[in-house]
Amino acid sequence: MILKPTIEFCASNMHHGTDNIMKKLEADERFDVIEYGCLGNCGECYMLPFALVDGTIVSAESVDQLYDKILSSVDQQQADREALDRLIDDL
């Protein structure tokens, strides 16, 4: 079973334009996208567009950069999981 990456957005962060990214990612079946009223990262939320990718904060100076960073984070986390799986298999 392959788990989809979970990408979480804060409704209070939408003033940065993250709602557009959220809609774009929701249309992609590779991801589980969730919107919360608050993710408890108020300092981050106020300053920059951000999202949580499988529980890890990803932020950027602009929403365009955030989208790219989210995709990079998903790829990196997947590569890390695969490397860990290979390591465990070798034990």
FENWOQUI-V751381 format. One record per run of one state. SS is the DSSP state (h for helix, s for strand, l for the rest). FROM is the first residue (numbers start at 1). TO is the last residue. If there is no record, write none. Layout:
ss->{SS/SS}
from->{FROM/FROM}
to->{TO/TO}
This chain:
ss->{l/s/h/l/h/l/s/l/h/l/s/l/s/l/h/l}
from->{1/5/11/17/18/27/31/37/42/48/49/54/56/61/63/91}
to->{4/10/16/17/26/30/36/41/47/48/53/55/60/62/90/91}
